[in-house]
Amino acid sequence: TSSSSSIPWKPPASSHPPTITATMQANQASITRAKEWADIDPNPSTSLHVRDLISRTENINRPDDSSMALFELEALFPNKRIGFGTAGLRGAMQPGPMGMNDLVVIQTAQGLARYILQCNNGNKANLRAVVGYDHRQNESCNLSSKQFAMYTKLVFEQAGIACTVLDGFVATPILAFAVTEINAAAGIMVTASHNPKQDDGYKVYWNNGCQIIPPIDEGIANAIVEKENLVPWTDYGEQLRKLEANISTETTGECYGLSDPEETKRVEAAYFRSIQASGLVSAVCKATAASTPPKFAYTAMHGVGYPYAERSFETFHLDPFLAVPTQLLPDPQFPTVPFPNPEEKGALDNAMAFAKENSCDIVLANDPDADRLGVAECCRESGEWTVFSGDQIGTLLGHWLWETVGKKSDKPVAMCASTVSSKLLATMGKVEGFHFEETLTGFKWIGSRALALKDEGYLVLLGYEEAIGFSCGGITPDKDGISALGVIGTMAHSVYSNGKTLKSHLQEIHDKYGEFLCNNGYYRCDDPAIVMRIMDQMRNGGSYCERVGSYEVESVRDLGSPGFDSTTEDKRPTLPISASSPMITFRFTNGCVAQFRASGTEPKFKYYIELRGCPGESKPAVQKRLTEMSALILEELLHPKQNGLIIPSSL
């Protein structure tokens, strides 16, 4: 999941500099907003910091310090607020409407509570929310995921809605599972997942256990900014201070009586029972005289995953793994990985070094909230590492689940993946006879489609996205790095018992279904208008290109507004369209698929280019064709130099 912070606005080159009067008015407006904020902020630390900044701006004896304070105030208090976007909020822990802080969380919770009541015609009977939190905190500002969770509970109780706070740090998949397990109207997970340490987030799930999708997200966003929800309904800060002063954690759990330790244990036990009943757990293949079983190293990336990973291995009847000690326990400073995402270059270095020292073959890595899973394997002969991509892990999981569960199912089997993920599973489905669908990017779309397929009578064995997010066996309609961990461990035992490795097994899959090689990347683009201009150039007034260089275009799909799909009868896409988040896909007659979209949360223009090899074509040959074709596609369709796109390596 990425930050929802807005990209700083830059005036176009033709803009005139602001007048002194306009600058003074803007300065005063920021100060006024800051004063209003500090008056209702329940957090003494952040309120005091803002009041101090205001005071410093008035100090005429220290003009340099006054200017610095004013500069910070203007950054903290622009005339906008943090966006309620993909599944909720994410941003830096700091004061002001653009940050993750106590007041923003209270405002958000009040809006969410009001929206839930509105959806239930004001009927509070049997309504319940469930909240989980991770270990993130900013000590200097006295901000933390735990505190955000407790304020959420107080808000929901004020609104007359029962609220269960899971006790202690929990993994995101546990919260997603808890929503349906306790029949909640909504779930909130307070986490910034794999973002840097300064960030926190507020992820919202609906009553089906899936991340919210339109129009629910829009309804919540509108409710948050309603005037009556922007001011705390009561003095929540005083309520929390009384609880902290009067209640012992020894008898009431981690949240001063606001959490429910017993219900938390019950939900966690139900989650692992659900894995046992799902069909995912199969007999672990024992090593033969000619083979040695794989040995695993596990890293929690300074997050909350370790106890859940340990229990996952137990549930799948796997021998214990070795845990990377330097990254084992929750640490909000993330001292060894500034970007605690298993996908990031260098993020697995500590774990791989530990694995080599302890003769481990495979590294399994959860991100800090344990909803993602990274996998790496060390060759016993050469000592070289293979870090598997999300698509490669998805391929391994899809093939394994089909072979061990799908083939024996008395229900029709389905799998789904985001549209920017590899097309290999689609090919596998055609060959093997299971149903495959692609969705928009984002697990909210994968999860919601998986639920719909389940309602249609399918056994949905896998949903995945290339950003190492996997949902195996329908345990939750959200990405789940805990159950996926056990599936990979079981698969590895089977593969190694046959004298193979994950890498060689993956190659066998490609030998059967074809090589699918990807060139995924992005250009830096600070001006969203440029991205829209490039998209319009691709559209060419509705006359989409029929060739790119010598390569013939087979079909085009445009998920911008009003939308277009050359393969459908009415030329309308079957996937949802979005004017603000368009995506254009070109499919070529030689099996290449090129997709383009702007990141909704970062100043990036992303591309995903995949080429399927011809039957019997070697991997190096396919790679050569992909490299040549990618260069042509990017130049001809994006014109990077003319449009001022910045190559990441030249940033």
N, C-alpha and C positions, 0 to 999 in steps of 0.2 A: 503494500500500500504506500503512496507518495504524498508529499506535503500539499495542503490546500492553500498555502499562503499565496497571496496575489503577487504577480510579477510586477515590479516597480514600473510605473508608467513613465514613458519618455516622450517629451514633446516632439512633434515632427520638425524637420529641419526648417520649415518655413515659419514656425511659431516665433512671435516676438517675445523678448524677455519680459517677465512680469514687471509692472510698475512698482515703485516703492510703496504706493498706497495699497496695491493689491497684495504685496508681500506682507505688509503690516496687518492687513485684514486676515490673511491666512494664518499668520502667527497667532493672532488673538483668538481665532476660531479653534486652533489646536489647544490653546491654554484653557479656553472655556470648556471644551470637551473633556480635557483632563480633570478639571475641577469637578465637573458633574460626575465623572467616573469615580474619582476618589471618594466622593460623598456617599456612594452606595456600595463600594467594594468591601466585602466582608473580611478580606485578608489584611491584617494590620501591616504586614511586610510590604506588599505591593502598593497598598494605599499610601503608606509613609514614603515610599520611593517616589511615587508620582507627586505627592505634595512637596517633597524636597526639590524635585526638578522645577516645579512651578515657582517655588521660593527663589531658586537660583536664577531664574530668568529675570527676576526683578532686582537683582543685585547690580546696580550701576557702577559699583566700585571695582567689579571684576568682569569686565566686558567679555573676555575670552571664555571664562567659565559660563557666563550667562548665555553666550552663543551656543556653546556645547550642549547646555541643558535644553535650550530651545530646539536644537537640532534633534535631540533624542525624543523630546515631546512630540515633535512633528512626525517622527517615524512611528512612535507608539500610538498616536492619535490622529490618523488621517480621517478623512470623512468617508470611511467605509469600515466594514467589519469582516472578520474571517469568514470565508465562504463555507456554507453547509453543503458539501459536495458529495463525492463518491463515498457513500455509506456513512457520512458524518463529517467530523472536524479533524484536522491535523495541522499542527503548527508549533512554533517555538513556545516554551513556557516563559511567559513574560507578561507584564501588565498591559492593559489596553485592549480594545476591541479586535485587534488583529492577532492576539496571542491566545494561548491556552492558559487560562487562569480561573480562579474560583468564580468570579462574576460571569465570565463567558459560559462556564459550565452550568451555573445556576440559570442563566437566561435560556440556554439551550434545553435544559431539563424541563423548565417551565413551559416552553413552547412545545416540547415533545409530549409532556403530560396533557396539555390542553388539546393537542391534536388527537391523542389516543381517546380522550373523552368525547371529542367531536365525532370520531369514527364509531363510537359506541353509543351515540345519542345521549351522552351525559350519564349513562348508567354505569355506576361505579361498582356494582355488585360483581364479584368474582374476577374483577380486573386485577392483574398483577404484572409487575415488571421484574426483570432479573438483571443484576449488575455484576460484572467481574472487573478485576483491575490487575495491572502488572506492577512492576517495581520502579517505574520511572519517577524521578523527582528532581526538583531544582531547590536545593537547600537554601540558597541565598534569598530566594523569593518565597520560601515556605510553600511550595507548590508540589503536588505529587498526584499520581494516579489514585492512590488510596484516598486522599482527601477529596478528589473529584467524585469518586464513587460514593463517599459518605454524603456529600452535598446532594448528589442525585437522589439518594434514598430519602433525605429530608424533604426535598422538593416533592417527590411523588407522594409521600405521606401527607404533606400539606394539601396536595390536590385530591386526597381521598383515595389514592390508588395504592394497594399493597405493593411492597417492594422487597424482594429478597436480594441481599448482597452476599455473594459467595465469599467465604472466609479465606483470607490469605491470598497470595499471588496465584492466579489461575491462568492456564493456557487458553488462548482464544477458542480453540475447538470445544473446550469444555463449556464455555459460555454459550456458544452456538447450539450445542446439544441441549443445554439446560432450558433454552427457550421452549422447545416442544415438550421436554420431559416434565416441566412443571406447568405446562399450558399457559405460558405467559403471553400477554398482549404484545410485548416488545422486550428486547434485550439490549443492553449497552455494555460494550467492552471498552474499558479505558486503557488504551495502549497506542503507541506509535509504531508498533511492529518492529520493522528493521530500520527505521529512520535514525539519524544521529542522536546523540544523548540529549541535546537541548530540546528535542521535540516531545510532544505528547499528542494523544488523539482520543477521539470519542466516536467509536464505531457503533452504528445502530442496526439492529436486526428486527425484522417484523415477526409476527406470530407464527410464521412457518419455519423459523430458524434460519432464514436466508437474509443476506444483506438487503437493505431497502432498495427498491427500484422506483422509477416514475410510475404514477404521480405521487407516491407516498413521500419521496424525498423532497419534492417541491412543496407539498402540503406542510411538512414539518418546517422547512426553511421559512415559509411565509408565517407560520405560527410563532416562530422564534422572534421575529422582528416586530410583532404586534406590540403596541405601546405598553399594554398591561403586563406583558411577559418580559420586558426589558428591565423592569424594576423588581428587585426581590420582593416576594409576597410577604415575607416576614424576616426577622433577624436570624438568618440561618447561622451566621458566624457565632452569635451568642449561644445558640442551641448546641453547636458543636463544641464550643469551649466548655460548657457545663458538662457535657458528656465526657470530655477528655479529663476533666478535673475530678469527676466523681466515680468513674467506673474503672475497675481493674481488668486488664487484658487477660489475666490468668483465669478468670471465670466467664468472660464474655466474648472471647475471640479477639481477632486482630483489630476490630473496628469499634471498640468501646460500646458494645452491645448492639450495634447497627447491623452486624453480619450474622449469618446463621451457620455455625460450624457443622452441625449435624446434617442439615439439608445439603451442605456442600459435599460431605462424605457420601451421602446417598446418591447425589447426582453423578459424582465421579465413579462410584461403583456401577451405576446404571450405564454409564458410557462404556465402560470396559465389558460389561455383560453384553451390550449391543454389538461390540466387535466380535465376541465369541459366537453370537447367534447369527452373524451376517454371512457366514460361509467363507470369510476371508482367512480364518485360521485353519490351516491344513497341517498334516503331519510333516514334521521337519525331517528332511532327508538326512540320514546319517552318513558319515564319511565311510568310504570303502578303503580297502587296503591300498588302492592306487590313488587315493585322494586325501587331502587334508581339509577339514572344514574351515570356512573363513573366520577370521578374527576381526572384531569390530572395535573401532574407536568412535566415541560420541562426543560432540560438543554442543553445549546449550547456548553458546555465544553470549555468555553473561546474562542469559535470560532465565525464563521460568520453566523451561522444558524438561530439565533433568529428572525429577520424580515421575513425570508422566512417561518419558521415554523408557525409564527403568520398568515401569509397570506394563508398558506396551510389550517389551521383550518377554516379560513373564506371561502375559496373556497369550502371546504367540508361541509359548513353550521354547523360547530361545535361551541359550546360555547367556549370562550377563556380558555386557560390553565393558570396555575400559573407558572411563570418562576422562576427558581432558581437564586436569585439575585447575589450570590457570583460567579456564572459562566456565567452570562448573556451576558456580552459585550466582544468583541474581546480583548484578552490580550496575547501578544506574550510570556509572562513569564509563562503562565499556572500555576499560583501560587498554585492552590489546587489539580492539577492532573499532576504529572510529566510525566505520560504516558497517554495522553488524548484520550484513546481508550475505548469506552464503554465496550469492551470485557475484559479489564484488571481487575484483581481482585482489588477491592477497588475503582475503578473509579467512580462507581455510589453511593458511600457512602454519599457524600454531598447531592446529589439529593434525596436519599431515606430518609435521616434525615429530609430534608425540607418537603418532601411529608408527612411524619408522623406528623410533627408539624402542617401541614395544612389540615390534613384529606384527602389527595389525595390517590386514589387507584392505579394509574398507573403512572409510570415514563417513559417518552419518552426522549431518549438521541440521539442527533446527535453528530458525531465526529466533529472536528473543521472545516472541509470544507463541512460538511453536506451531504456527499455522503453515509454515513452509518447510520443505525438506531439500537439503543439498546432499549429493552423493559423490564421492571420489573413490578411486580404486588404485592401489599400487601393484604394479606388475612384479611378481615374485622373482622373475628372472633378471629383468633390467633395472628394477627399482624406480621406473618412470611412473608418474602419476597420470591418470585420466580423470579430469573433473567433468562429470556428465552435465550436459545442458538440461534445461527443463523439458525440452522436446524429447531428448534421449531417455530421461527418466520416465516421461509419460509413455513412450513407446514400450519400454521394459514392463511397466505396470500394466498397460493395456493388453499386451501379449500374454503376460502371466495370468491375469484375471480371466481372460477368455479361455485359456487352456485349462485352468484349475477350477473355475466356477462356471463360466459362461456355457461351455460345451455340455455341461450336465444339467443346465437350467430347464425347467419345464415352462418357463416364461420366455417371451422374446427378450433378447438382450440389447441394451443401448449403451452407447458411450458418447460423450460430447467434449468439445474443446473450443477454446476461443478461436476466432477467425484468424488471428495472427500466429496461432500455433501450427505445428507441422501438419501436413495433409496425410502423413503416413497411416494414422489410425483410420482415416476415411478409406484408404486403399485396403487396409486390413479387413475392414468391415465388409467391403464388396467381395473380397476373396472368401472370407470365412462365413459370411451370412448374418452378421449382426448389424444393427441400425446405428448409424453415426450421424450426429448433427454438429454444426458449428454455431457459435453464438458470438455476440459482441464481446469485446474485451472487458475484463472485469469479472470477478467471481460471482457478483450478484446476478449476472446474466446466466452464467453456467449453472449456478445453483437453482435459480428459478426455472430454467428449462429442464433440469434434471427432475425437479418435483413434478412438472407437468408431464414428462414422459412416464414417471412412476404412476401418475394418475391414469395414464392411458394404458397401463398394464405391463409396462416394460420393467425389467430388472436392470437398473442403471448401475453398471459396475464401475464406471470411472468418469469423472469430470476433471479436466485439467487445463492449466494455462502455462505458457512457456516460461513464465516468471516463477518457476518451481512451486506452483500451487497445485495440490492434488486432493481429490475427494474420492476415496475408495469405498465401494460397497454401500454407499448411501448412508453412512453413519451420521453425517451431517451434510446439509446442502451448502457447505462452505469448505474452503481449503482446510486440510487437516494433516499436519505434519506428524501427528502422533500415531494414527493408525497406518499411514503410509510407511512410517519407519518400520513397523512390524512386518508389513507385506514385503518390503525390500529385503529385510533380514531373512525371511523365509525363502524368498526367491533365490537369494545368494547361496543359501545352504543347498538348495536343489541343483543350482548351476555348478557349484564347486564339486558336488558329489559325482557329477558326470565329467569331471576333469576339465571343466571350462572356467572362464572368468565372466564377469558381467560384460566386459568389453568384447570378448569373443562371442558371447551369446548375443549381444546386440548386433554384431556383424552378421551372424546367422539369420537374424530377423531381416536385416537389410538384403541379404542374399536372396531371401524368399520374396520380399515385397518390393524391393528396389531401393536404391540409394536416394535419400531425401536430404539434400544439403542446403544449409541456410546461410544467408548473409544478412544479418539483422544489425541495425545501427541507428544512428541519429545525427542530425546536424543541429548545432546551436542556433536558435533564432529568438532574439529578444523582442521582436515586434510581431504580435499575433496577426497584424494586417498582412504581413508578407506571406504567412502560411496560407491565409485565405486567398491571396492573390495567386499563389502557385496552384491551389486547388482549382480556382476558376480557369487558370491556363490549361489545366488538364481537361477540364470540362469542355473547353472550346465552344461555348455556347450550345452545348448539347451534342456536338459532333465530335465524339470521343475518337482518339486516334485509332486507326486500324492496323498500324504497324509502328514499331519502334526500331529504327534502323532496318535491318533485314528480318527482324522477328515479327511474325504475324500475331496480332491480338485475336484471341478466340472469343473472349467475353469481357464485359466491364460491369462492375457494380459500384454504385456511388451511394453511400449512406449519409450524404449531406442532404440538405433540403433543396428541392422537393423529393429527391431520391430517384435512382435509376438502376435497373438491372436488365441487361440485354438478354438474359436467359429466361425471363418469365414472360408469360403471355401478355400481361398488361404493362410490362416494363417497370413494374414496381418491385422494390426489394421485399423479401420476406422477413428480413431482420429490421429492427427499429431504425429509424433515421433520426439525425440530430443536426440542426443547423450550427450549433456551437461546437460539436465534436465530430466533424465529418471524417469519413474514411473512404478512400477510393481504392478499389482492387482491380488490377489487370491480370487476366489469365491468358497465357500464350499457348499457341498450338503445340509447342515443344514441351509442355508440362511445367513451365515456369509460372509462378504466381508472385506478383509484386504488389505490396500493399503500403499505403501511405496514410499517416494520421498525425495530428498534433497531439502532444501530451496535454492532458487536461490540467496538469498540476505543475509542470516544469517548462522552462523555455526551450523545449526540444521539438524538432520535427522528425518523427520516427519513420523508418522504413523497414519492411520485412520482405525479403526476397528469398524464395525457396525454389529449387530446381529438382525435379524427379529424374533420376537417371533412366536410361533405356535398359530393358532386360539384358543382363549380362555385362553392362557397362561398368568399368572399374570406378572406384571412388575417386582416384586422382583425375580420371578423365572427366567425371562429372564436376569436380571442383574447378577444373580448368575452364569448362564451359560456363559455370556459374560466375566465376571471377570476371570473365570477359563480358558476359551479358549484364552483370550488375553495374559495371562501370558505364556501359552504354545507357542503360535504363536511367540511372541516376543523373547522368549528364543531360540526356534528351528530355526527360520529364520534369526535372527540378531546376535545371540551369543554375547550379549552386552559386557560381561566381557572380553571375548577373543579378541574382536575387539576394546576395549578401549573406548566404548561409555559411556558417562557420564549421569547419571540420573539427571534431573534438580534439584531435591530436595537436591542433594549432591554437587551441584556446589559451 
